[in-house]
């Protein structure tokens, strides 16, 4: 895929936007490029009032990569403010696996995108 690094950047941007939307003020994004995959990780805090958004996240991020969508991705994504629904459907089509864990006021997300060269 010729847009791989741009897609990884957009994924990390979407995670950052989500973290701000749940009231985070300590946000860490880590991107690791391995031989067979990219791993994008988010670790952040969140405010109690957004607990239901965090609880719902696990059901929304599961990884269902659709390579056909990747080519259309740039036309499908739009700009949104923090109050709009996040692009989790599109995000799911760009990743192969998702792991979400959270405890009180602490969230960790790991997204994996395998190389399909």
Secondary structure as UniProt FT lines:
FT   TURN            2..3
FT   HELIX           4..21
FT   TURN            22..23
FT   STRAND          27..33
FT   STRAND          37..45
FT   HELIX           48..50
FT   HELIX           51..60
FT   HELIX           67..76
FT   TURN            82..83
FT   HELIX           88..92
FT   TURN            93..94
FT   STRAND          97..103
FT   TURN            104..105
FT   STRAND          106..114
//
